[in-house]
Amino acid sequence: MQAERYVPDTFTIAGDHPCLPGHFPGRPVVPGVVLLEQVLARIGAGHGPLRLPRVKFARPLLPGEPARIELDGAAPRWRFRVLRGDELLASGEVRADGLA
């Protein structure tokens, strides 16, 4: 397995994102599934079905805050970290099903 090169990528979830109403009223927090969607988008669809056997959420991300995704690895397995500055928000592993 040869590691692919990924440039750390920054993203922001806007305060009017459709995932935010009700999550949570009065103090919106970006749902973890939205963070994971950002991670999977950076890996891309060309690897077939992807699964997340290991994910840990460490801190919440608030709307409008910039976050950075760091990816390491190559198909069929990647490790990721989502950070706000140097603060870890989430980390885990992504695997491509059907690729050994």
N, C-alpha and C positions, 0 to 999 in steps of 0.2 A: 504494500500500500504506500503510494507516494503522496505526501501531504500536498493539498492544493493551497494556493496562496489566496488568502482573503484579506482585503483591506478592511480595517474596522469601519463600521458604517454607523452613522448617527441618524436617529429618527426622533420625531416628536409626535405625540398623539394630541390633536387639537381638543380644546374644551367642548366643541360642538360635535365630537365623534358620536355616532349613534349607539355605541356600547355604554355610554356614560349615564344616561338617565336611569335612576334607580340603583346605581352601583357607586356610591352609596349616597342617598339624599342628603344634601347639605355639605357633604365632603366627598366629592367624586374621586374615585381611585381607578386607574386603568386596570381592567381585568387581566389576570395572568394569561388567559387564552389569547389576548391581543398581543402580548409580548411574544408568545410562542409563534403566533402567526407571522410576526416580523422576522423571527429567526428562520422559520421554514421558507419564507419568501427569498431570503438571501442564499439558501442552499439551492433552490431552484427545483423545477418540476421534472427535470430530465433524469431523475434517479428512481422513478417509480414511486410506489407507496412509501411513505416515511412514517416512522413511529418514534415515540419519545419514552424509552424505557426508564429513564431517570431524569427527574426535574426537581429542583429545589428553589422555592421562592424565599428570598431573604428579607426584602424590603419592598414597600409599595412604590409605584410610580404614579405621580400626580399628573393630570392633564397639563400640557404646556411645558413640562420639564423635558429637556433633551436627555436621551439615553443612547448608549453605544452598544453595538453587538460585536463581540469578538468570536470568531470561528476558528477552529483548529481541526485538521484531519482531512480525510478524503473518503469517497464512497468505499465501503458502505457505512462508515461510522465517523461522526463528527462530535466534538465537544464544543459547547458554547458557554459564553458568559454575557449577561446583559448588565451594563454598569451605568451609573449616573456619576460622572466624574470618576473617582476611584472607589466609589461605594458599590458593592455587589448587590444587584437587585434579584437576579435569577441565574441559575447555572444548570447544566445538564448534558444529556447525550441524545443525539439523533441517530437513528439507524434506518438504512434503506432496506426494506423487506425484499427478499428474493435475491439479494446480492451477498455473496459470502466473502 
